[in-house]
């Protein structure tokens, strides 16, 4: 009986320690949030944040082809419809496509697409360039499958690439405009 009591008291001590550790963790997490708030950190998507300041105020260049349409569409989705254009976002897209999968008969089974977007954010009223940068990424698609796949796979891959590049542009715009404040 004595042995069982010791084991149960050890169990209680272990469980109370784990509760203590959880409490310590929660208290330290809350304290760190307070420290972050005290250092001037503001979320970019919060009211008054950089993303909120750009929302509805970025006039994206009109698209001229399928890729620029996908890029401009994604940027318009993120920044929202332009209500009061304060900034102009111009861009230049370049893509290259490489065959990367070959069979023994030299038939291409996979394509790799690399894309780069050079962009400039300009303040419309003063024509001052706020930021000028570029982003790059890649995607791929399979060249095997049906006739429908042969048509839709490249389109989907280019569209995915433009969404990736647009999201990178937004991230860069938010951080560089934030640093200039």
N, C-alpha and C positions, 0 to 999 in steps of 0.2 A: 504493500500500500504506500509506503513511504516513497518508493521509486516512482510510482504513478503521480504522486503529488508534485514531485520535483519536475517531472516532464511537463505536467500541465502548467506549472508556474514558469517554466522555461518558455512554453508556448505563449503564455500571456505576455511575458517580457518581450519576446520577439515580435508579437503582433503590435504591442504598444510602441516598439521602436519603429516599426514600419509606418505607423500612424504619425509618429513624431517626424519621420523623414518626409512624409507627404506634406505635413504642415510647414516644415522648414522650406520645402520646395515652393509651396504656394506663397509663403511670405516673401521669399527672395524674388520670386517672379513678379509679385506686385511691387516690391521695392525697385526692381530694375525698370519696370514700366514708368514709375515715378521719376527715376533718374533720366530716362530717355526723354520724357516730357519736359523735364527741367533744363535739358541741354539745347532746347530750341527745335527739336525734331517735330516736324508736322507731316502727316501723311499727304502724299501728292494728290490723292483723289478726294481728300477732305475739303469742305468748304474753305476757300482761301488758299488751297494748295495749288501747285503749278498746273496740274492736269485740269483742275477746275477753272483756272484762269484761261486756259487755252480752249476749253470746251465751248463750242459755238462761235469761236472767233478766228478760226483758221480757214482760209480760203485755199483749197487744194487746186492745183492746176488741173485743167480739164483733160480727161484721158484721150488718147489718140489711137490706141489699139487694144487688143484683148488683155495684154499684161498690165498696161497702165490703167485700164478700167478696173481690174481686180485690185490693184494697189490703191487707187483713188477711192474705190468703194469701201475697202477696209479702213482707210484713214478717215473717211467721212463717218463710218460707223463709230469709230473710237472718239473722234472729236465732236460728233453730233452735227446736225445741220447748221450751216453758217447763218447766224442771225445778225450779228454785227461784225463784219470782217475787219479785224485789226491786224492780222498777219497773213502773209502769202507764203504758201509752201510750194516751191517748185522742185522738180525732180528730173533725173535722167536715169533710165533703166538700161542696163546691158546684161545680156544673158549669153551663155555658151552651152552647147549640148555636146556630150561625148558618149560614144558607144563604149560600154564597159563590160558587157557580158557577151561572150562569143562561144558558140558551140564548136565542135570539131570540124564542122562543115563551114565555118566562118559566118554563121548566121548570128545576127545581133539579137540578144535576149533581154538586154537591160540598157537604159540610157541614164546618164547622170547630167543634171542641169545645174549649172552654177549661175548665180545672179548677183548683181551689184547695183545699188541705187545710190547715186550722189544726189544730195538734196540741200536746199537752202531755205531757211526760214527768215523772212524779211518783214520788218514792221512797215505796214502799208503807208502810214501817214508820213514818216520821216525817211522811208527807203533805206533805213539802217538794217544791215544784215545782223540778225541776232545769233545765228549759228549756221555753219556750213560744214557738212560732214558726209560720210558715206557708210553704208552697211552692206554686208554680203552674207550669203548663205548658199545652201544647195539642197536639192531634193533629187529623187530618182523615180523612174517608173519602169514597169515591165513591158517589153515589146512582144511578148507572147500572148496568145489568146485569140478571141474572135475578132471579126472585122470591126464590131462596135468598140471593143476594147482598144483596138489600134487607133481609133479616133478619139475616144474619151480619156484614155490614160495620159497622153501628153497634155491635154487641156487641164485635167485635174492637177497634174504635177506642176504646171506653170502657175495655176491659181494658188496652190498650196505655197509655192515659193513666194509669190507676191504677198500673201498673208503674213508669212514669216518675216519678210523684209519690212512690211508696214509696221508690224509690232516692234521690230528692232528700232525703226525710225522713231516711233512714239516714245519708246524708252529713252532713246538718246535725246530727243527733244525735251522731254520732261526733266532729265537730269542736267542738261546744259543750260536750259533757260532758268532752272532753279539756282544753279551756281552763279548766274549773272545777277540775281536779285540782290 
